[in-house]
């Protein structure tokens, strides 16, 4: 029996704790794990899917464009993450195991670790029409005290080569990995980057240079609306370099549906 790399172990453990739908594959595209939050989306339990060959699983989960037209195998976010070793995002239609068609948004990132090791890919999946229960709990945490879900997020982010930014409930930076530091110039030090100065400090703007209202920023949407958000944008790093990126922000929702903060994944693209 093969021993899974520590990065995969941490990702699986993290995914089992959070309410955000997560799908993890190895570098051949074989399913390794999906969490309970995906089960209601695809109409299939992990224990059932785990017994299916990859081709049979793909046949049962028919992916298409939103209008129902076929989508090329190589245009699927997970395939792009696996073959090109770069993140990818798109809106899709998915016909699940009970033949129900749903419109979903998918962001996939390659699981790239130190030494240029390519270990697989992870996808986050969400319903763009989802409206969370406004009575959901907010986590009540003492300063400097982080629950297991946040600790696990920091652990797996520290191993990956995709830029990761983690905030607390008010939106203050509590961790960014080495890759994010290299891209933004923002060295991690808790409290150095409070939420209210993010946009101003990095001169965040739309692709045409126009300002982005705070309420339309992916991190703000994740924290205030408790849904995932994705958009391309431009920012100026602390090194003075302007960069064009795509950013996906997820609400970090833990056990008991407690909102704990947010996690953002972003990557540089051609302007």
Secondary structure, 3 states (H helix, E strand, C coil): CCCCCHHHHHHHHHHHHCCCCEEEEECCCCEEEECHHHHHHHCCCHHHHCCCCHHHHHHHCEEECCCCCECCHHHCHHHHHHHCCCCEEEEEEEECCCCCEEEEEEEEEEEEEHHHEEEEEEEEEECCCCCCCCCCCECCCCCCCCCHHHHHHHHHHHHCCCEEEEECCCCCEEEECHHHHHHHCCCCCCCCCCHHHHHHHHCCECCCCCECCHHHCHHHHHHHCCCCEEEEEEEECCCCCEEEEEEEEEEEECHHHCEEEEEEEEEECCC
